[in-house]
Amino acid sequence: MFFLIPIGSEEGVRQLPYFTIGLIALNVIIFIITSSVQDRQAQELFRIHQEMEEIETRYYFDILEQDPNAMQNITIDEQRELFFENENIRWQGDDYAVWHKLYDEYKAKFSSVVFNKLGFTPKHFGFFKLFTYMFVHANFFHLLFNMLFLWLVGCNIEDTWSWKVFLGLYLVSGVIACLLHTVVYSASNTPLVGASGAIAGIMGAFMIRHYKTKIRFAYFFWLIFVPPIFGSFAIYAGIALPIWFLMQIVSVRWSVEAGTAYYAHIGGFIFGAAVGMGMKFLGIEKKYVAPMVEDSFE
């Protein structure tokens, strides 16, 4: 068992990062609300699924009789479509009427699930979902690690470039990340959720602007019958973050549309790094951003 977790940077800030703290708090509040709603929705969908399955099991033979491979390598939703469209099933009594009513109820409730309502589904483009998907997380650990990375890099970017630039970079990075994911998985019905693409943009900017800042990592290593080894170490952001980015590129090979959105991470990070380079090499930070930040401090 091995864990490697970033626990903070060694560069301080000039004032309390109110916006970063507020953004983390907002994500936590939304997660608490959506997770409770999601739990209720999942229970209701499971109940309907069981009732439909009780009827469907009586008619599997009718479908397999026509095509023995019909039920292989298809999702539950595709299986339901198969029952809905098949005219050769020999329905008995009121089974079809009951099943059809349950099917309509299932589709209606499934479309109102939190992830489908607020997450971004590549196959069904929705403009507002380009923004709402960033504030919905799949589970506690998804939220925890995203907020940990946001705290790691967000404080210094907010302190250096102001909360206004930070917010703009965060939102646009999230949109760019979502669009790249959509290009790769354009036919996907799986909703994209989470702030990782937007946070990756902040990480890319942090790598350029604070490349000399040391990031501290905590590690834990343990094997059975061997005493655990744990501690922490620091490494420059100019080394740690490029390694993280390369890991995302390598991981694309094993990624699937329903898993980690590596392409979203890549898109957000590249955009954030490009903004950081533009700020630095085009003199935008020195001419426009730095005076604005100093005025806000005064």
C-alpha positions in Angstrom: 0.0 0.0 0.0 1.4 3.4 -1.0 0.0 6.9 -0.8 1.5 10.1 -2.0 -0.5 13.2 -1.1 0.4 17.0 -1.5 -0.1 18.7 1.8 0.9 22.3 0.9 3.4 24.7 -0.6 6.2 26.4 1.2 5.5 29.9 -0.2 3.3 32.1 1.9 0.6 34.6 0.9 0.3 38.3 1.7 -3.3 38.1 2.8 -5.9 35.4 3.6 -7.1 33.8 0.3 -10.8 34.5 0.9 -11.8 33.5 -2.6 -10.1 30.2 -2.6 -11.6 29.4 0.8 -15.0 30.5 -0.4 -14.7 28.3 -3.5 -13.8 25.3 -1.5 -16.7 26.0 0.9 -19.1 26.3 -2.0 -18.0 23.0 -3.4 -18.4 21.3 -0.1 -21.9 22.8 0.5 -23.0 21.7 -3.0 -21.6 18.2 -2.4 -23.5 17.9 0.8 -26.8 18.9 -0.9 -26.3 16.9 -4.1 -25.0 13.7 -2.4 -28.1 13.5 -0.2 -30.4 14.1 -3.2 -28.3 11.6 -5.3 -28.7 8.9 -2.6 -32.5 9.2 -2.6 -32.6 9.2 -6.4 -30.4 6.1 -6.5 -32.6 4.2 -4.1 -35.7 5.1 -6.2 -34.1 4.0 -9.4 -32.9 0.8 -7.8 -36.5 0.0 -6.7 -37.9 0.6 -10.3 -35.0 -1.4 -11.8 -35.9 -4.4 -9.6 -39.5 -4.2 -10.5 -38.7 -4.1 -14.2 -36.2 -6.9 -13.9 -38.8 -9.2 -12.3 -40.8 -8.8 -15.5 -37.9 -8.9 -17.9 -36.5 -12.2 -16.7 -39.6 -13.9 -17.9 -38.9 -12.8 -21.5 -35.2 -13.1 -21.9 -35.7 -16.3 -23.8 -37.8 -14.6 -26.5 -34.9 -12.2 -27.3 -32.2 -14.9 -27.1 -34.2 -17.1 -29.3 -33.9 -14.5 -32.1 -30.3 -13.6 -31.3 -28.2 -15.6 -28.8 -25.7 -12.7 -28.5 -28.2 -9.9 -28.1 -27.6 -9.5 -24.3 -23.8 -9.5 -24.5 -21.7 -6.4 -24.0 -24.6 -4.0 -23.7 -25.5 -1.6 -20.9 -28.7 -1.8 -18.8 -30.1 1.2 -20.7 -29.4 -0.5 -24.0 -31.0 -3.7 -22.7 -34.1 -1.7 -21.8 -34.2 -0.2 -25.3 -34.0 -3.7 -26.7 -37.1 -4.7 -24.7 -38.9 -1.5 -25.7 -38.3 -1.9 -29.5 -38.7 -5.6 -29.8 -42.0 -6.6 -31.4 -41.5 -10.3 -31.2 -41.7 -10.6 -27.4 -44.8 -12.7 -26.5 -46.0 -10.5 -23.6 -48.5 -12.1 -21.2 -51.4 -10.5 -19.4 -50.7 -6.9 -18.4 -46.9 -7.4 -18.2 -46.3 -5.1 -21.1 -48.5 -2.3 -19.7 -46.8 -2.5 -16.3 -43.3 -2.7 -17.7 -43.9 0.2 -20.1 -45.2 2.3 -17.2 -42.1 1.5 -15.1 -39.9 2.2 -18.2 -41.4 5.7 -18.6 -41.0 6.3 -14.9 -37.4 5.1 -15.0 -36.4 7.3 -17.9 -38.1 10.4 -16.3 -36.3 9.8 -13.0 -33.0 8.9 -14.6 -33.0 12.2 -16.6 -33.5 14.1 -13.4 -30.6 12.5 -11.5 -28.2 15.2 -10.2 -25.3 14.1 -12.4 -27.5 14.2 -15.5 -29.0 17.5 -14.6 -25.8 19.4 -13.7 -23.1 17.2 -15.3 -21.9 17.8 -18.9 -22.9 15.0 -21.3 -20.8 15.2 -24.5 -23.6 13.6 -26.7 -26.1 16.3 -25.5 -24.4 19.6 -25.5 -25.7 22.1 -22.9 -24.1 25.6 -22.5 -24.9 26.1 -18.8 -23.6 22.6 -18.0 -20.2 23.8 -19.2 -20.1 25.6 -15.8 -22.3 23.6 -13.5 -20.4 20.4 -14.0 -17.4 21.9 -12.2 -19.3 22.1 -8.9 -20.7 18.6 -8.8 -18.5 15.7 -7.4 -19.1 12.0 -7.7 -18.1 11.0 -4.1 -16.3 12.2 -1.0 -12.8 11.3 -2.2 -13.4 12.9 -5.5 -14.2 16.1 -3.7 -11.4 15.7 -1.1 -8.6 15.4 -3.6 -9.9 18.1 -5.9 -10.2 20.6 -3.0 -6.8 19.6 -1.7 -5.2 20.5 -5.0 -7.2 23.6 -5.2 -5.9 24.7 -1.8 -2.4 23.8 -2.8 -2.2 26.1 -5.9 -5.2 28.4 -5.6 -4.0 30.5 -2.6 -0.8 31.7 -4.3 -2.5 32.4 -7.7 -5.2 34.4 -6.0 -2.6 36.3 -4.0 -0.4 37.0 -7.1 -3.1 37.7 -9.7 -6.1 38.8 -7.6 -9.4 36.9 -7.2 -10.8 38.3 -10.4 -8.0 36.8 -12.6 -8.1 33.7 -10.5 -11.9 33.3 -11.1 -11.6 33.9 -14.8 -8.8 31.4 -15.2 -10.7 28.8 -13.1 -13.9 29.0 -15.1 -12.3 29.2 -18.6 -9.9 26.4 -17.8 -12.9 24.3 -16.7 -14.7 25.1 -20.0 -11.6 24.3 -22.1 -11.1 21.0 -20.2 -14.8 20.0 -20.8 -14.6 20.9 -24.5 -11.5 18.7 -25.1 -13.1 15.8 -23.2 -16.2 16.3 -25.4 -14.1 16.2 -28.6 -12.6 12.9 -27.6 -15.8 11.3 -26.3 -18.3 13.1 -28.5 -20.7 10.1 -28.6 -20.6 9.6 -24.8 -23.7 9.5 -22.7 -21.7 9.5 -19.5 -21.9 12.9 -17.7 -18.6 14.7 -16.8 -18.5 16.0 -13.3 -15.9 17.5 -11.0 -13.6 20.6 -10.7 -10.4 18.8 -11.7 -10.2 20.3 -15.2 -10.6 23.9 -13.8 -8.1 23.1 -11.0 -5.7 21.7 -13.6 -5.7 25.1 -15.2 -4.7 26.7 -11.9 -2.0 24.1 -11.6 -0.6 24.9 -15.1 -0.5 28.6 -14.2 1.2 27.8 -10.8 3.8 25.8 -12.6 4.9 28.8 -14.7 4.4 31.6 -12.2 5.6 29.7 -9.0 8.0 27.2 -10.5 10.6 27.8 -7.7 8.0 27.2 -5.0 8.5 23.9 -3.1 5.4 21.6 -2.8 5.4 19.4 0.2 4.2 15.8 -0.1 3.3 13.3 2.6 3.9 9.6 1.8 2.9 6.4 3.4 4.3 3.0 2.5 3.3 -0.3 4.0 3.5 -4.0 3.2 2.2 -6.9 5.2 4.7 -8.0 7.9 6.8 -4.9 7.3 6.6 -1.8 9.6 5.0 1.2 7.8 7.2 3.9 6.4 5.8 7.5 6.4 7.0 11.1 6.3 7.1 14.0 4.0 9.4 15.7 1.4 9.4 18.9 -0.7 10.0 19.3 -4.4 10.0 22.3 -6.7 6.7 23.0 -8.5 8.7 23.3 -11.7 9.5 19.6 -11.3 6.4 18.1 -9.5 3.7 19.6 -11.7 5.3 18.6 -15.1 5.6 15.0 -13.7 1.9 15.1 -12.8 1.1 16.4 -16.3 3.1 13.6 -17.9 1.3 11.1 -15.7 -2.0 12.3 -17.2 -0.8 11.8 -20.7 0.5 8.3 -20.0 -2.7 7.4 -18.2 -4.8 8.3 -21.3 -3.8 5.0 -22.7 -5.8 3.1 -20.0 -8.6 5.7 -19.6 -12.2 5.0 -20.4 -15.0 7.5 -20.8 -16.7 6.5 -17.5 -13.4 6.7 -15.5 -11.0 9.6 -14.7 -11.3 12.4 -17.3 -7.6 12.6 -18.2 -8.2 14.6 -21.3 -10.0 17.2 -19.2 -6.9 17.4 -17.0 -4.7 17.8 -20.0 -6.8 20.5 -21.6 -7.1 22.5 -18.4 -3.4 22.3 -17.6 -2.2 23.3 -21.0 -4.5 26.3 -21.0 -3.4 27.4 -17.6 0.2 27.0 -18.5 -0.4 29.1 -21.7 -2.0 31.9 -19.6 0.9 31.8 -17.2 3.4 32.1 -20.0 1.4 34.9 -21.6 1.3 36.8 -18.2 5.1 36.4 -17.9 6.5 36.8 -21.3 4.1 39.4 -22.7 4.4 41.5 -19.6 0.7 41.4 -18.9 1.2 40.7 -15.2 3.7 43.5 -14.7 1.8 46.1 -16.7 -1.8 45.4 -15.7 -2.2 42.7 -13.0 0.4 43.7 -10.5 -0.8 47.3 -10.1 -4.4 46.1 -9.7 -3.3 43.7 -7.0 -1.3 46.3 -5.2 -4.2 48.7 -5.3 -6.4 46.1 -3.7 -3.9 45.6 -0.9 -3.9 49.3 -0.2 
